[in-house]
Structures are given as structure tokens and as C-alpha cells.
Amino acid sequence: MLGSFRVRTPDWILFGFDTIRQVGAEARRLGAGRVMLLTDPGVAKAGLLDPVYESLKGEGLEYDIFDTVEPEPSIQNLLEASKMAKEGKFDVFVAVGGGSSMDTTKVVSAMMTNEGDVQDFFGVDNVPRRGLPTIMVTTTSGTGSEVTRMAVFTDKAVNLKRVVSAQNILADVAIVDPNMTLSKPQAVTAATGIDAFIHAVEAYVAVSASPLTDTIALEATKLVAENLGPAFANGNDMTARYNMALGSFMAGISLNNAGVGAVHALAYPIGAEYHLSHGLALIVIFAETMRSISISCLPKFRKLAEAMGVDVQGLTPWEAADEAVAGMSELARMVGLPTTLSEVGGDQAKIAEWAKAAHGEQRLLGNTPRTLSVEDVADIFKKSF
């Protein structure tokens, strides 16, 4: 692997306990006078905004809040947030939450400086100008959205996920404070944790992977595999929460630079169909998708197994790959997650429809180490029941 590569990250990344206290100073540095906070009802109810309010007030900044970001946000929800943004004349936007709040904030910011309809943003690099400054404060260890150039929304008109992928929506500042994840319930810890794990694994085997992303993704895989169980068992385990936050952040960096592939392509239609969280939509088709593509990168699957602590010494490449896939499924089951489509109410009669939709995601399938036909995709769905 002797090719060149480039690295995309936010301008500043603040990681560690109590970094949330710096949100006001960072907003001030970005030129804030009036700040718009975007979050969801759960974050607001949990009291996670209190240190944000305190920090903003400490800098003498005015702020207002949009606290109705939806899970897997719809385009209509995005438009509601943008309406408040336009009327409020804000100059810095701060997301406090998981991927939904951060994705919404990134695109709302871009809507302040780009003309036209939000529908024009969907696809790759369709945001001509950077938005107003943004700060991403993550409250989950999972999506990695704080450090990525992607934002995902549900288009209810066609029941599909739509993606904005553009350098111009990458945050100015990302704040990753493990303290902000301590209040998360087990179900959220599990679903977001497996999301981070899958991001790391997919980035590691991606066509666009580089020596740098391989190193980061493999370490992220190890961190999540070792710490998801302890964080799930005891949400106040500070070491586990710290390492999960680090693993998720590293997975996001690797995703942002190497991309993801077939697992995400197959997850989009079922996530929209059954209104599954992103992590759940990924995990129910993850094992069979990875098994299908393992033939194209067997040495990497051995390294993945080793990163997860699976003993593959003396095994053939095929056997090591099988053990890696088994370990991936076991990690999910350990934290109570479903691993098949049957467990989330999947309907086998929908396979052809899903396969067609997933195969249309050539941006993702093109980054997968094995070429998959629509028949291959349908077979993965079938085996995932």
C-alpha cells in the first residue's frame, strides 16, 4: 500500500473529561454573539445542557434552543430547525446530542449560506459554500458524526434514507467529553456502541482505506470490543466510557477518510422501512455482509479477529475470517442486540425491493472490496433472516 492519501478532520477536536466547559470559549473564538443550540428532548430532559448553558453564559453569549430534533430526523424536521435558524439570526450553531442532532446542525448551518432547496444538497459534494461556524458536542459513543462530513435524513415521501456528503459541512470544532455519555441507558449504549464498531470495521476493509485509516480503525475496533461490555454493564465505569468515547471518535475519523461500504448500503432501506436506529439497522445485516466480502480481504479479517481478542493462531485464512465474523456477532449479542432481520420483524417478501434500493447505493458499494451484483445483495438479505 504505497499510494498517497489526504486527511479530513474538523479544525479543532477537544477530547477528554470536562472539555464541555470550553464550548463557550470556542463559540466566542468562532465569532459568536448569538448561538443556536440544537438537541433532542431526551438530552434536554437528562440535564446534559446545563454545563453548556453555564459555559455560554460565562462568555456572555446569547443563545436559544431547538430541542425537538427527531431520531433518524426527517427532512421536515430539518426544515423546521432551519426556519428557526433563519428567523433567529444566529452566527454560531452548537449541536448537543447524538448523530441526529449533529447531522441536523451541520445541514442547518449550510442552509444559512447556500441558496436553493435542501434537496439540492443530497449526494456527494453538493454544498457549494461552507455554512456558518458549527460546534459538535457528542453525547453518545457511536455515530462519530462530530468528525464526519456526512449527514443522514429520512425522506418520508419515498421511505428512504438520504445522505449529504460534503466537506463544507464538516464541523469547525468537535467536543468529545466522556462525562456527557454517563447518563445513557443500556439500550442506547449498546446500539451506538455497535454503530462505532461497524464504522471502524467497514473503514478498515474499505477500498479507500490508507495506512493511516487502517491504524486508526484497527485500534478503534480493539477499544470498542474491549470496552462495550463493561460500559453496558456499568454506565458509570469511567474507564470504559472514556475508551468507548475514544474508540467512537477514532472510528469516526477513519470513516470520514476511508468511508464505509456495503453494510451501510444494505442498512438504508431496512432502517427506513422499520424505523430502526442506525446501529440496529446495521447490525442485523452486518455478519452476513462481512462474511460475503471476506473472500476479498482475508488477511484483514485475521487482523480484525486479533483486534477483538479472538484466538486465530494456527487457523487457515478462511477459518480466521469465520472466527472474526462470529466474534462480531457475539459482541452484539453480549449487549442484547438482535443480529438477524427476523428479530426486528423483517419480511422476506421485501428482499427484492430492498436489494434494488441497496444496489442503487453505488457510492457505498464502490467502496466495498468485493463487487456485489443485485443478486448477491439479495442473497445477503436472505441469509440475514
C-alpha positions in Angstrom: 0.0 0.0 0.0 2.2 2.8 -1.3 -0.3 5.3 -2.6 -0.9 8.9 -1.4 -3.8 9.9 0.8 -5.3 13.0 2.4 -6.8 13.5 5.8 -10.0 15.3 6.6 -10.9 16.4 10.2 -12.6 19.3 11.9 -10.3 22.3 12.6 -10.2 21.5 16.3 -11.0 18.4 18.3 -11.3 18.7 22.1 -11.2 15.3 23.8 -11.4 14.3 27.4 -13.2 14.8 30.7 -14.7 18.3 31.3 -13.9 19.6 27.8 -17.5 20.5 27.6 -16.6 23.5 29.8 -14.8 25.0 26.8 -17.8 25.2 24.5 -18.5 28.9 25.3 -14.8 29.9 24.7 -14.8 28.0 21.4 -18.1 29.7 20.4 -16.6 33.1 21.2 -13.4 32.2 19.3 -15.6 31.4 16.2 -17.2 34.9 16.4 -20.4 34.1 18.3 -22.7 36.7 19.6 -25.9 34.7 19.3 -25.8 30.9 19.5 -28.4 28.4 18.3 -28.4 25.1 20.3 -29.8 22.0 18.6 -30.7 18.9 20.5 -33.4 16.3 21.2 -35.9 16.1 24.0 -34.0 13.3 25.8 -30.8 15.3 26.1 -32.7 18.3 27.4 -34.6 16.2 29.9 -31.4 14.5 31.1 -29.8 17.8 32.2 -26.9 17.5 29.7 -27.4 21.1 28.5 -26.7 22.5 32.0 -22.9 22.7 31.5 -23.4 24.1 28.0 -25.6 26.9 29.4 -23.1 27.6 32.1 -20.2 27.9 29.6 -22.1 30.1 27.2 -23.3 32.4 30.0 -19.7 32.6 31.3 -18.7 34.1 27.9 -21.6 36.5 27.9 -23.2 34.8 24.9 -26.9 34.9 24.0 -28.5 31.6 22.9 -31.7 30.0 22.0 -32.6 26.3 21.7 -34.3 24.0 19.2 -34.9 20.9 21.3 -37.1 18.8 19.0 -34.7 17.0 16.8 -36.2 13.7 15.9 -34.4 10.3 16.0 -33.4 9.5 12.4 -34.6 13.0 11.5 -37.0 13.6 8.7 -36.4 16.3 6.1 -39.5 18.1 7.5 -37.8 18.2 10.9 -34.7 19.6 9.3 -36.8 22.3 7.7 -38.4 23.2 11.0 -34.9 23.7 12.5 -33.8 25.8 9.6 -36.8 28.1 9.9 -35.9 28.9 13.5 -32.3 29.4 12.4 -33.2 31.9 9.7 -35.5 33.9 11.9 -33.1 33.9 14.9 -30.1 35.4 13.0 -27.6 33.2 14.8 -23.9 33.3 14.0 -22.7 30.0 15.6 -24.6 26.7 15.8 -23.9 24.1 18.5 -25.2 20.6 18.4 -25.6 18.7 21.7 -26.6 15.1 21.2 -26.1 12.1 19.1 -25.9 11.7 15.3 -29.4 13.1 14.7 -28.7 16.4 16.4 -25.3 16.7 14.9 -26.4 15.9 11.3 -29.2 18.4 11.6 -26.9 21.1 12.8 -24.4 20.6 10.0 -27.0 21.0 7.3 -28.9 23.8 9.0 -25.7 25.7 9.2 -25.1 25.2 5.4 -28.6 26.3 4.6 -27.8 29.7 6.1 -25.1 30.4 3.4 -26.3 28.4 0.4 -29.3 29.3 -1.8 -31.7 26.8 -3.2 -33.6 23.8 -1.8 -32.2 21.4 0.8 -32.9 18.6 -1.7 -30.1 20.0 -3.8 -27.6 19.1 -1.0 -28.2 15.3 -1.2 -25.4 13.3 -2.8 -21.7 14.0 -2.8 -20.2 17.5 -2.6 -23.4 19.3 -3.5 -22.9 22.0 -0.8 -21.1 24.9 -2.6 -20.2 27.1 0.3 -19.3 26.4 4.0 -22.1 27.1 6.4 -21.8 29.3 9.5 -19.5 28.0 12.2 -20.5 24.8 14.0 -19.5 23.0 17.2 -20.4 19.4 17.7 -20.9 18.1 21.2 -21.5 14.4 21.2 -23.5 12.7 24.0 -23.1 9.2 22.6 -20.2 6.9 21.8 -21.3 5.7 18.4 -22.1 7.8 15.3 -18.8 9.7 15.0 -20.8 12.4 13.3 -18.9 15.0 15.3 -15.9 14.4 13.0 -17.5 13.4 9.7 -18.6 15.2 6.5 -21.9 13.2 6.4 -25.4 13.8 7.5 -28.3 11.3 7.1 -32.0 12.1 6.9 -35.2 10.1 6.4 -37.2 11.0 3.3 -40.7 10.0 4.4 -42.1 10.7 0.9 -40.2 7.7 -0.5 -39.4 5.9 2.8 -35.6 6.0 2.2 -32.5 7.4 3.9 -30.9 10.4 2.1 -27.3 11.4 2.6 -25.5 14.7 2.4 -21.7 14.1 2.0 -19.7 17.3 1.7 -16.5 18.8 3.0 -18.4 22.0 3.5 -20.5 20.6 6.4 -17.6 19.3 8.4 -17.6 20.9 11.9 -15.3 23.7 12.9 -15.0 22.2 16.4 -15.7 18.7 17.9 -16.0 18.3 21.6 -15.9 14.7 22.9 -16.3 14.7 26.7 -16.9 11.2 28.1 -18.9 12.8 31.0 -21.6 13.5 28.5 -22.2 9.8 27.9 -22.6 8.7 31.5 -26.4 9.1 31.7 -27.1 7.0 28.6 -29.3 3.9 29.2 -28.1 0.4 28.3 -30.1 0.2 25.1 -28.5 3.4 23.7 -25.0 2.4 24.9 -25.4 -0.9 23.1 -26.9 0.4 19.8 -24.5 3.4 19.5 -21.5 1.3 20.6 -22.1 -1.3 17.9 -22.5 1.6 15.4 -19.0 2.7 16.2 -17.7 -0.8 16.0 -19.2 -1.3 12.5 -17.8 2.1 11.3 -14.3 1.0 12.3 -14.6 -2.4 10.7 -16.1 -1.1 7.5 -13.5 1.7 7.2 -10.7 -0.9 7.8 -11.7 -3.1 4.8 -12.8 -0.2 2.6 -11.3 0.3 -0.9 -10.4 3.8 0.1 -8.5 2.8 3.2 -5.0 4.1 3.8 -2.2 3.1 6.2 -3.3 5.9 8.5 -7.0 4.9 8.5 -6.1 1.2 8.9 -4.1 2.0 12.0 -6.8 4.2 13.5 -9.7 1.8 12.5 -8.0 -1.3 13.9 -7.3 0.5 17.3 -10.9 1.7 17.3 -12.1 -1.9 16.7 -10.0 -3.1 19.7 -11.2 -0.3 22.0 -14.9 -0.9 21.3 -14.5 -4.7 21.5 -12.8 -4.4 24.9 -15.0 -1.7 26.4 -18.6 -2.0 25.1 -19.4 -4.8 27.5 -18.1 -3.0 30.6 -19.8 0.3 29.6 -23.0 -1.6 29.0 -22.8 -3.5 32.4 -21.9 -0.3 34.4 -22.7 3.0 32.8 -20.6 4.8 35.4 -17.4 2.9 34.6 -15.3 5.9 33.8 -12.5 4.0 32.1 -14.9 2.1 29.9 -16.8 5.3 29.0 -13.5 7.1 28.2 -12.3 4.3 26.0 -15.7 4.0 24.2 -15.6 7.7 23.5 -12.1 7.4 22.2 -13.0 4.4 20.1 -16.1 6.0 18.6 -14.2 9.2 17.8 -11.4 7.2 16.2 -13.9 5.2 14.2 -15.4 8.5 13.0 -12.1 9.7 11.8 -11.4 6.5 9.9 -15.0 6.6 8.4 -14.6 10.2 7.4 -11.4 9.4 5.5 -11.8 5.8 4.3 -15.6 5.7 4.0 -17.9 2.8 4.6 -19.4 0.3 2.2 -21.9 -2.5 1.7 -23.2 -2.8 5.3 -24.4 0.8 5.1 -25.9 0.4 1.6 -27.9 -2.6 2.8 -28.9 -0.9 6.1 -30.5 2.2 4.5 -33.7 0.5 3.1 -34.4 -1.6 6.1 -33.7 1.3 8.5 -36.2 3.5 6.7 -38.7 0.6 6.4 -38.8 -0.4 10.0 -37.7 2.9 11.6 -34.7 1.3 13.2 -31.9 3.3 14.8 -28.8 3.4 12.6 -26.9 0.9 14.8 -29.7 -1.6 14.8 -30.2 -1.3 11.0 -26.5 -2.1 10.6 -26.1 -5.0 13.0 -28.9 -7.1 11.6 -27.2 -7.4 8.2 -23.6 -7.0 9.4 -22.5 -10.6 9.8 -23.7 -11.9 6.5 -22.4 -8.9 4.6 -19.0 -9.2 6.2 -18.9 -12.9 5.5 -19.8 -12.3 1.9 -16.9 -9.8 1.3 -14.3 -11.6 3.5 -13.1 -13.5 0.4 -11.6 -10.3 -1.0 -9.5 -9.4 2.1 -8.8 -12.4 4.2 -5.6 -11.0 5.8 -7.5 -8.1 7.1 -10.1 -10.3 8.6 -7.4 -12.1 10.6 -6.2 -8.8 12.0 -9.8 -7.9 12.9 -10.1 -11.1 14.8 -6.9 -10.5 16.7 -8.0 -6.9 17.5 -11.2 -8.4 19.0 -9.2 -10.8 21.1 -10.2 -13.8 19.1 -7.5 -16.6 19.1 -6.9 -17.4 15.4 -3.4 -18.9 15.8 -2.9 -21.9 13.5 -6.2 -21.3 11.6 -6.4 -21.1 7.8 -7.3 -17.7 6.4 -10.9 -18.9 5.8 -11.2 -20.2 9.3 -9.8 -17.0 10.8 -12.3 -15.0 8.8 -15.2 -17.1 10.0 -14.0 -16.6 13.6 -13.8 -12.9 13.0 -17.4 -12.8 11.8 -18.6 -15.0 14.7 -16.8 -12.6 17.1 -18.6 -9.6 15.6 -22.0 -11.2 16.1 -21.1 -12.4 19.7 -20.2 -8.8 20.7 -23.7 -7.6 19.6 -25.5 -10.5 21.4 -23.4 -9.8 24.5 -25.1 -6.4 24.8 -28.6 -7.7 24.0 -28.8 -6.6 20.4 -30.6 -8.5 17.6 -28.3 -9.9 14.9 -30.9 -11.0 12.3 -33.7 -9.5 10.3 -36.2 -11.9 11.8 -35.6 -10.4 15.2 -36.7 -6.9 14.0 -39.8 -8.1 12.1 -38.3 -8.3 8.7 -40.5 -9.5 5.8 -38.8 -11.8 3.3 -41.2 -10.7 0.7 -39.4 -7.3 0.7 -36.0 -8.8 -0.3 -36.2 -7.9 -4.0 -37.2 -4.4 -3.2 -34.5 -3.9 -0.6 -31.9 -5.4 -2.9 -32.8 -3.0 -5.7 -32.6 0.0 -3.4 -29.4 -1.1 -1.7 -27.7 -1.8 -5.1 -28.5 1.7 -6.1 -26.1 2.9 -3.4 -23.1 2.7 -5.7 -21.3 5.4 -3.8 -21.1 2.8 -1.0 -20.8 -0.4 -2.9 -18.0 1.0 -5.0 -16.0 1.3 -1.7 -16.6 -2.4 -0.9 -13.6 -4.8 -1.6 -15.9 -7.3 -3.4 -18.1 -6.4 -6.4 -21.7 -7.2 -5.4 -24.4 -7.8 -8.0 -28.1 -7.1 -7.1 -28.4 -10.9 -6.8 -25.5 -11.0 -4.3 -27.2 -8.3 -2.3 -30.5 -10.2 -2.3 -28.6 -13.3 -1.1 -27.1 -11.4 1.8 -30.6 -10.2 2.8 -31.9 -13.7 2.6 -29.1 -15.2 4.7 -29.6 -12.4 7.3 -33.0 -13.8 8.3 
